[in-house]
Amino acid sequence: MSVTTAALDPSVCAPLPVLGQDVTVPLVTGGEVVYAALDYAASAPALQRVWDDVAAYAPYYGSVHRGAGYLSQLSTDLFENSRRTVAEFLGCRAEDQVVFTRSTTDSLNLLAAALPADCQVFVYETEHHASLLPWRDARVTYLDAPRTPAQAVETLERALADRDPYGPALVCVTGASNVTGELWPVKELAAAAHAHGARIVLDAAQLAPHHPVDIAELDVDWVAFSGHKLYAPFGSGVLAGRADWLREAEPYLAGGGASRKVSRRADGGVDVDWHTTAARHEAGSPNVIGVYSIASACKALTEAGFDNLVAREQELVSRVREGLAEVPEVQVLSLFGDDAPRVGVISFVVRGWNSSHFAAALSAEYGIGVRDGLFCAHPLVRTLLGSDPQDPGECGAPEAEPGERSLNAIRVSFGAGTPDEHIDRFLRAVSELVRDGARWNYRTEDGRCVPDRGEAARTA
Ligand SMILES: Cc1ncc(COP(=O)(O)O)c(C=O)c1O
C-alpha cells in the first residue's frame, strides 16, 4: 500500500475542527498554554462535526431494535443507516457484514471467538497486543519481525507454505504500526494469504484515521477499527467483513438482541434460535450514540476529501521527521527504514534522557501531550530499542542514567485536527530540552514521572 499524495486543495486543507482546540493547561514554570494534543494514536480528539451530530440527535435518543415509539423507530433507523455508512466508508462487498463492537480489541477478540475449529493463526510479533494476544486459544504461529515490507511477505509465504493446507487459517496484520507509523504491505499480504487458502484480518486501528481503507480493493477478509481513534470517542468499534465464520460461530455474548426466538423445552431446558446477521454478535442494548458518531466521522472524513487530509498529514510527517533529524541526540524508531511510507505516528528516544522524563517535561513545561512507554507493543519496541524482545520486565518508567540506552520510547502522533502550531511547538520543545535541559526537577510517583512541587523544584 502506498500513501496517496494527491495535489493539495488549499480550500479544504486546513485542519478539521476538533474539540479542545482552546483548552489551556497550566505550566509548571508558570502561566497557561493551549494544550497541544499530540497523542492521536492513543485517542484522537472528537471532531466538532461528530459532536454536533451527536448533540443534534441526543434529544431524539431512544432504544434500538426494541420499542414501538417514534423515537425508538428513529433511533433504530439511525443505527442501521450508520451500518450502511460504515460499509460504504470501508468499501465493503455486497456480502460483507458490519458488526458494531466496543473497540478494535473487542473486534479482534470477537473474531478470535469465531474461528473455525483447528484454525491456524499467523501473526507478526510486531503487532499491538490487541492483535497479538486474542488468538492464544488457537494454534498460533508468531512470525519474526521483518525488516522490509518485502521480507514481511516472504516470511508469511514461508510460514503458510509449511501449514496444514486443508485446515482453515487466518493471518492478522496491522495496516499502520502504532509505534513507527509505517504502513504494512496489506494488499500483498492478502494476496499471499489467499494464495495459500488462508484468510486475513486487517487491524486498521491506526490506518483508518489516517488513510482511506478499502476492504474490497485491499482484498482483506475483515477490517477492525475503533471509534475513539477515528475522532468519535463514544465507545464503539467495528468489525467488518465476511459473514460466514461469524454466522456459524456461537454468539459473542448471549442475550437479548442476539436471539430471534427463545422457548422452554419439554425437558426443562431452553431452546434458542440465534440471529444469523450482525445482530448475532451485538447482544444487549446497542450503543447507538457510539455507532452514530462513527458514521458521522466517516462522513466528515469523506466529505473533507480524505486525500487532502492525507496530503496535509504527510506534510506534517515530513516536518516532524526533518525537525527531529536536526537533533543528533534523537533516534527515530523504524522497522522498514527511512523511505517507508508512514502515517502521523512517530516514536523516538533521546540520548541521555529517560523517555518518561522527556515526555513529562514536554507536558509540564510546554503543554504538549505525547505518550511514553512500550505502547502495548512490547516485543516490537524492545526489538527497535535493541533490548531483549523476550524480556518480561514491566513497562514502567525505569530511571536511565545519562548515556544509558533507553528502555522505553516517546511517541508523537497527530492527524486531521492538528494545527501547524502544535508541530512547531513540539519541535522547538525537543531542541530546547536537548540543548538546555529541563527547567524543573522531576521524580517518579506511582510509576510515572511527575514534576516536583514547589519553587525549590525549579532547576538552577
Ligand atoms: C494498531 C492497534 N491495534 C489495536 C489497538 C487497540 O485499540 P483499542 O484500544 O481501541 O481497542 C490499538 C490501540 O492503540 C492499536 O494502536
The ligand as a Tripos MOL2 file, in Angstrom:
@<TRIPOS>MOLECULE
LIG
   16    16     1     0     0
SMALL
NO_CHARGES

@<TRIPOS>ATOM
      1 C1         -2.5470   -0.9450   15.9890 C.3       1 LIG1
      2 C2         -3.5330   -1.0110   17.1180 C.ar      1 LIG1
      3 N1         -4.3690   -2.0500   17.1830 N.ar      1 LIG1
      4 C3         -5.2770   -2.1660   18.1500 C.ar      1 LIG1
      5 C4         -5.3920   -1.2180   19.1360 C.ar      1 LIG1
      6 C5         -6.4170   -1.3820   20.2140 C.3       1 LIG1
      7 O1         -7.3730   -0.3760   20.0820 O.3       1 LIG1
      8 P1         -8.4600   -0.2010   21.2390 P.3       1 LIG1
      9 O2         -7.6770    0.1440   22.4720 O.co2     1 LIG1
     10 O3         -9.2980    0.9330   20.7580 O.co2     1 LIG1
     11 O4         -9.1750   -1.4680   21.3390 O.co2     1 LIG1
     12 C6         -4.5450   -0.1210   19.1170 C.ar      1 LIG1
     13 C7         -4.6210    0.8930   20.1900 C.2       1 LIG1
     14 O5         -3.7200    1.6670   20.4260 O.2       1 LIG1
     15 C8         -3.5970   -0.0120   18.0760 C.ar      1 LIG1
     16 O6         -2.7680    1.0330   18.0160 O.3       1 LIG1
@<TRIPOS>BOND
     1     1     2 1
     2     2     3 ar
     3     2    15 ar
     4     3     4 ar
     5     4     5 ar
     6     5     6 1
     7     5    12 ar
     8     6     7 1
     9     7     8 1
    10     8     9 2
    11     8    10 1
    12     8    11 1
    13    12    13 1
    14    12    15 ar
    15    13    14 2
    16    15    16 1
@<TRIPOS>SUBSTRUCTURE
     1 LIG1         1 GROUP 0 **** ****
